[in-house]
Amino acid sequence: MTEVNDAVLHSGGWVEGHTLLSNIATVFKLELPVKGLQVLADKLEPLEVRLDEESRETVAKVTGTAGDPSVEIRVTLNVTFIHDEPDLRRAVPAVPG
């Protein structure tokens, strides 16, 4: 997660928030300039965070047709972790009432 955050920062953007889905996935809410979208995609590749075909096509379309490249856009990045570990379980205390 730190490496993804660093890639976003180096792309000129920032992480607005994230949601952890057990140890299976994380959803990042990002904001970055249009010109940083391809930079982010390129920086994610060495981290083995690979965009699917539809996402790569969208990056190409947005960066190729957007007017002002400094305009900021909101992006959601869903990262699914591939591993053999069991689902993360947490005890949730009962709330009286």
MDAnalysis code that builds the backbone (N, CA, C; Angstrom):
import MDAnalysis as mda
import numpy as np

u = mda.Universe.empty(291, n_residues=97, atom_resindex=np.repeat(np.arange(97), 3), trajectory=True)
u.add_TopologyAttr("name", ["N", "CA", "C"] * 97)
u.add_TopologyAttr("resid", np.arange(1, 98))
u.add_TopologyAttr("resname", ["MET", "THR", "GLU", "VAL", "ASN", "ASP", "ALA", "VAL", "LEU", "HIS", "SER", "GLY", "GLY", "TRP", "VAL", "GLU", "GLY", "HIS", "THR", "LEU", "LEU", "SER", "ASN", "ILE", "ALA", "THR", "VAL", "PHE", "LYS", "LEU", "GLU", "LEU", "PRO", "VAL", "LYS", "GLY", "LEU", "GLN", "VAL", "LEU", "ALA", "ASP", "LYS", "LEU", "GLU", "PRO", "LEU", "GLU", "VAL", "ARG", "LEU", "ASP", "GLU", "GLU", "SER", "ARG", "GLU", "THR", "VAL", "ALA", "LYS", "VAL", "THR", "GLY", "THR", "ALA", "GLY", "ASP", "PRO", "SER", "VAL", "GLU", "ILE", "ARG", "VAL", "THR", "LEU", "ASN", "VAL", "THR", "PHE", "ILE", "HIS", "ASP", "GLU", "PRO", "ASP", "LEU", "ARG", "ARG", "ALA", "VAL", "PRO", "ALA", "VAL", "PRO", "GLY"])
u.atoms.positions = np.array([
    [0.822, -1.190, 0.000],
    [0.000, 0.000, 0.000],
    [0.867, 1.254, 0.000],
    [1.973, 1.204, 0.689],
    [2.878, 2.354, 0.713],
    [3.434, 2.638, -0.670],
    [3.762, 1.576, -1.398],
    [4.316, 1.753, -2.740],
    [3.275, 2.358, -3.692],
    [2.027, 1.964, -3.555],
    [0.961, 2.554, -4.380],
    [0.809, 4.023, -4.026],
    [0.819, 4.348, -2.739],
    [0.734, 5.743, -2.303],
    [1.877, 6.560, -2.903],
    [3.097, 6.019, -2.851],
    [4.256, 6.722, -3.423],
    [4.088, 6.938, -4.926],
    [3.552, 5.939, -5.634],
    [3.337, 6.063, -7.075],
    [2.328, 7.172, -7.369],
    [1.297, 7.266, -6.549],
    [0.291, 8.325, -6.724],
    [0.928, 9.691, -6.503],
    [1.716, 9.824, -5.439],
    [2.380, 11.101, -5.142],
    [3.336, 11.505, -6.262],
    [4.089, 10.546, -6.799],
    [5.026, 10.839, -7.890],
    [4.296, 11.173, -9.195],
    [3.012, 10.857, -9.262],
    [2.199, 11.173, -10.439],
    [1.532, 12.541, -10.313],
    [1.805, 13.222, -9.219],
    [1.229, 14.541, -9.005],
    [-0.126, 14.522, -8.320],
    [-0.506, 13.371, -7.798],
    [-1.815, 13.252, -7.159],
    [-1.706, 12.951, -5.683],
    [-2.821, 12.569, -5.092],
    [-2.845, 12.186, -3.695],
    [-3.988, 11.202, -3.461],
    [-3.874, 10.481, -2.351],
    [-4.888, 9.506, -1.962],
    [-5.881, 10.216, -1.056],
    [-7.130, 10.263, -1.482],
    [-8.183, 10.878, -0.665],
    [-8.644, 9.948, 0.436],
    [-8.524, 8.654, 0.196],
    [-8.944, 7.670, 1.189],
    [-8.784, 6.275, 0.636],
    [-8.973, 5.308, 1.500],
    [-8.899, 3.913, 1.062],
    [-9.818, 3.074, 1.938],
    [-10.218, 1.938, 1.399],
    [-11.038, 0.982, 2.128],
    [-10.368, -0.374, 2.028],
    [-10.122, -0.988, 3.177],
    [-9.536, -2.330, 3.207],
    [-10.661, -3.351, 3.224],
    [-10.578, -4.314, 2.356],
    [-11.558, -5.391, 2.285],
    [-10.862, -6.670, 2.719],
    [-10.812, -6.862, 4.046],
    [-10.088, -7.963, 4.661],
    [-8.650, -7.931, 4.146],
    [-8.068, -9.078, 3.868],
    [-6.734, -9.110, 3.267],
    [-6.838, -9.499, 1.791],
    [-8.018, -9.307, 1.232],
    [-8.303, -9.677, -0.146],
    [-8.059, -8.517, -1.109],
    [-8.477, -7.312, -0.720],
    [-8.402, -6.184, -1.642],
    [-8.373, -4.862, -0.888],
    [-7.969, -3.829, -1.616],
    [-8.002, -2.457, -1.119],
    [-8.555, -1.581, -2.240],
    [-9.391, -0.638, -1.890],
    [-9.927, 0.329, -2.843],
    [-9.346, 1.687, -2.474],
    [-8.601, 2.282, -3.409],
    [-8.006, 3.596, -3.211],
    [-8.859, 4.632, -3.926],
    [-9.155, 5.747, -3.263],
    [-9.817, 6.893, -3.901],
    [-8.730, 7.942, -4.120],
    [-8.483, 8.282, -5.380],
    [-7.383, 9.158, -5.748],
    [-7.877, 10.410, -6.441],
    [-7.046, 11.427, -6.393],
    [-7.262, 12.618, -7.198],
    [-5.905, 12.983, -7.790],
    [-5.869, 13.194, -9.115],
    [-4.619, 13.533, -9.775],
    [-4.889, 14.279, -11.072],
    [-3.888, 15.003, -11.557],
    [-4.078, 15.683, -12.843],
    [-4.157, 14.664, -13.969],
    [-4.885, 15.016, -15.028],
    [-5.018, 14.105, -16.166],
    [-3.650, 13.662, -16.664],
    [-2.679, 14.594, -16.710],
    [-1.343, 14.243, -17.203],
    [-0.652, 13.211, -16.311],
    [-1.100, 13.059, -15.058],
    [-0.496, 12.091, -14.149],
    [-1.075, 10.697, -14.263],
    [-2.169, 10.554, -15.012],
    [-2.828, 9.250, -15.113],
    [-1.935, 8.209, -15.782],
    [-1.322, 8.553, -16.911],
    [-0.428, 7.607, -17.578],
    [0.831, 7.392, -16.744],
    [1.305, 8.438, -16.088],
    [2.476, 8.313, -15.203],
    [2.176, 7.294, -14.107],
    [0.992, 7.397, -13.511],
    [0.602, 6.451, -12.466],
    [0.554, 5.033, -13.008],
    [-0.074, 4.842, -14.157],
    [-0.147, 3.500, -14.748],
    [1.252, 2.928, -14.972],
    [2.175, 3.766, -15.446],
    [3.550, 3.317, -15.683],
    [4.266, 2.985, -14.382],
    [4.004, 3.735, -13.322],
    [4.668, 3.505, -12.041],
    [4.102, 2.278, -11.310],
    [2.853, 1.912, -11.608],
    [2.250, 0.749, -10.972],
    [2.778, -0.558, -11.548],
    [3.129, -0.552, -12.825],
    [3.571, -1.780, -13.509],
    [4.742, -2.477, -12.799],
    [5.835, -1.770, -12.428],
    [6.937, -2.453, -11.739],
    [6.552, -2.966, -10.354],
    [5.461, -2.445, -9.794],
    [4.986, -2.901, -8.488],
    [4.121, -4.150, -8.620],
    [3.956, -4.617, -9.860],
    [3.096, -5.748, -10.191],
    [1.631, -5.456, -9.902],
    [1.273, -4.171, -9.982],
    [-0.125, -3.750, -9.939],
    [-0.487, -3.479, -11.388],
    [-1.162, -4.446, -11.998],
    [-1.432, -4.374, -13.426],
    [-2.875, -3.955, -13.688],
    [-3.023, -2.995, -14.576],
    [-4.352, -2.562, -14.974],
    [-4.943, -3.558, -15.965],
    [-6.248, -3.788, -15.875],
    [-6.883, -4.668, -16.860],
    [-7.008, -3.922, -18.185],
    [-7.404, -4.628, -19.214],
    [-7.457, -4.060, -20.564],
    [-8.386, -2.848, -20.635],
    [-9.542, -2.943, -20.025],
    [-10.492, -1.823, -20.053],
    [-9.887, -0.586, -19.385],
    [-9.180, -0.768, -18.291],
    [-8.555, 0.367, -17.601],
    [-7.454, 0.988, -18.443],
    [-6.646, 0.155, -19.104],
    [-5.588, 0.691, -19.973],
    [-6.187, 1.497, -21.128],
    [-7.283, 0.991, -21.702],
    [-7.952, 1.715, -22.786],
    [-8.519, 3.046, -22.289],
    [-9.059, 3.051, -21.074],
    [-9.614, 4.276, -20.505],
    [-8.518, 5.302, -20.246],
    [-7.383, 4.855, -19.722],
    [-6.251, 5.761, -19.495],
    [-5.834, 6.403, -20.816],
    [-5.701, 5.596, -21.858],
    [-5.300, 6.123, -23.169],
    [-6.330, 7.114, -23.698],
    [-7.607, 6.786, -23.542],
    [-8.663, 7.665, -24.038],
    [-8.688, 8.990, -23.274],
    [-8.626, 8.925, -21.949],
    [-8.704, 10.142, -21.132],
    [-7.485, 11.026, -21.359],
    [-6.303, 10.447, -21.386],
    [-5.101, 11.255, -21.555],
    [-4.977, 11.776, -22.986],
    [-5.585, 11.096, -23.940],
    [-5.492, 11.525, -25.332],
    [-6.539, 12.541, -25.740],
    [-7.667, 12.601, -25.008],
    [-8.750, 13.479, -25.433],
    [-9.072, 14.587, -24.451],
    [-8.480, 14.537, -23.268],
    [-8.781, 15.573, -22.271],
    [-8.185, 16.897, -22.734],
    [-8.900, 17.973, -22.488],
    [-8.419, 19.294, -22.889],
    [-7.169, 19.703, -22.125],
    [-7.343, 20.299, -20.987],
    [-6.248, 20.808, -20.166],
    [-5.649, 19.649, -19.356],
    [-4.373, 19.279, -19.593],
    [-3.780, 18.137, -18.888],
    [-3.559, 18.371, -17.397],
    [-3.701, 19.616, -16.943],
    [-3.522, 19.883, -15.519],
    [-4.834, 19.779, -14.739],
    [-5.954, 19.564, -15.450],
    [-7.242, 19.405, -14.782],
    [-7.181, 18.162, -13.907],
    [-7.678, 18.283, -12.683],
    [-7.647, 17.145, -11.767],
    [-8.894, 16.282, -11.942],
    [-8.679, 14.983, -11.856],
    [-9.773, 14.029, -11.971],
    [-9.755, 13.109, -10.763],
    [-10.900, 12.525, -10.484],
    [-11.009, 11.540, -9.398],
    [-10.957, 10.151, -10.014],
    [-10.208, 9.300, -9.357],
    [-9.984, 7.946, -9.868],
    [-10.133, 6.965, -8.712],
    [-10.684, 5.809, -9.009],
    [-10.742, 4.723, -8.037],
    [-9.851, 3.604, -8.536],
    [-8.966, 3.127, -7.671],
    [-8.071, 2.027, -8.013],
    [-8.384, 0.863, -7.080],
    [-8.852, -0.235, -7.654],
    [-9.145, -1.446, -6.882],
    [-7.974, -2.403, -7.030],
    [-7.356, -2.761, -5.923],
    [-6.214, -3.673, -5.941],
    [-6.629, -4.964, -5.250],
    [-6.546, -6.073, -5.976],
    [-6.842, -7.392, -5.427],
    [-5.527, -8.103, -5.163],
    [-5.378, -8.630, -3.952],
    [-4.143, -9.305, -3.559],
    [-4.255, -10.799, -3.852],
    [-3.259, -11.320, -4.544],
    [-3.215, -12.747, -4.872],
    [-2.270, -13.417, -3.877],
    [-2.820, -14.304, -3.050],
    [-2.003, -15.005, -2.054],
    [-2.731, -16.259, -1.585],
    [-2.047, -17.061, -0.778],
    [-2.605, -18.314, -0.273],
    [-3.072, -18.205, 1.178],
    [-3.052, -17.018, 1.738],
    [-3.425, -16.841, 3.133],
    [-4.938, -16.921, 3.295],
    [-5.390, -17.399, 4.460],
    [-6.844, -17.436, 4.688],
    [-7.392, -16.024, 4.871],
    [-8.695, -15.898, 4.734],
    [-9.356, -14.616, 4.922],
    [-9.056, -14.102, 6.330],
    [-8.799, -12.820, 6.442],
    [-8.487, -12.199, 7.720],
    [-9.759, -12.095, 8.551],
    [-9.733, -12.622, 9.757],
    [-10.896, -12.594, 10.639],
    [-10.583, -11.714, 11.849],
    [-11.520, -10.866, 12.215],
    [-11.354, -10.003, 13.387],
    [-12.561, -10.196, 14.296],
    [-12.281, -10.280, 15.582],
    [-13.361, -10.391, 16.554],
    [-13.999, -9.006, 16.711],
    [-15.316, -8.961, 16.590],
    [-16.044, -7.710, 16.745],
    [-16.790, -7.795, 18.070],
    [-16.468, -6.893, 19.005],
    [-17.133, -6.959, 20.313],
    [-18.617, -6.623, 20.188],
    [-19.412, -7.274, 21.032],
    [-20.843, -6.984, 21.056],
    [-21.072, -5.604, 21.653],
    [-21.995, -4.861, 21.088],
    [-22.320, -3.546, 21.600],
    [-23.619, -3.654, 22.389],
    [-23.587, -3.249, 23.663],
    [-24.827, -3.354, 24.448],
    [-25.933, -2.460, 23.885],
    [-27.137, -2.913, 24.017],
    [-28.209, -2.031, 23.603],
    [-29.281, -2.683, 22.897],
])
